[in-house]
């Protein structure tokens, strides 16, 4: 897991790959794979973030927290669904051991990654976690991550970004959000965006230097690690914290927990996707 390990190199804290399973007797439907980004503090690494609002980067673990909480709730409710959850937890810090722009990492699935910006670390964590979830048997994937500032510019604190390579699975995820009040808006994937992340010295690059389509190119990066498994990516950077909702006026909002629980409930009745 060279991508995940590359992010973790700068911290004195050991990274944690958290895997949880829920498979009660009588469970039905395809195996769900929930994947969460849990960067417990994100300084940006060598590509250091500005100091203003950096204190909020303790919330960069919100996707992982949502997956953890939803998995606990699914088990507590005893939902008859097969679920495997994978959470990649680490810090992204600058030190003498940190990954540097220009480094080449090798991900779990063998893909080589050229590091353009060390602050595009969440997709590196998720890349190996998505591959791991597939190896553990996930047949439907959803990843949840505070992935890009670009999504905040696009949607503010109202919608999370939704990306998918499967129309039916995408609609299933979107509908779960509608029923729970956790709103998603789908953005496109396209071969031209995929071409934008081609690397000069590796298979792909972890960021585009011209800053065009930042959220979409990040999703195209993740798509390289999902193979043929129906997949949806939720970019929750604008809705994960400080979103002003009456039930969570400050701090973490818990966005994604209700959606993932509802998705698990609906999955017990889900038809086979093609």
Secondary structure, 3 states (H helix, E strand, C coil): CHHHHHHHCCCCCCCEEEEEEEECCCCEEEEEEEEEEEEEEECCCCCCCCCCCHHHHHHHHHHHHHHHHHHHHHHHHCCCEEEEEEEEEEEECCCCCCCCCCCEEECCCCCEEECCCCCCCHHHHHHHHHHHHHHCCCCEEEEEECCCHHHHHHHCCCCEEEEECCHHHHHHHHHHHHHHCCCEEECCCCHHHHHHCECCCCCEECCCCCCCCHHHHHHHHHHCCCCCCEEEEEECCCCCECCCECCECCCECCCCHHHHHHHHHHHCCCCCCC
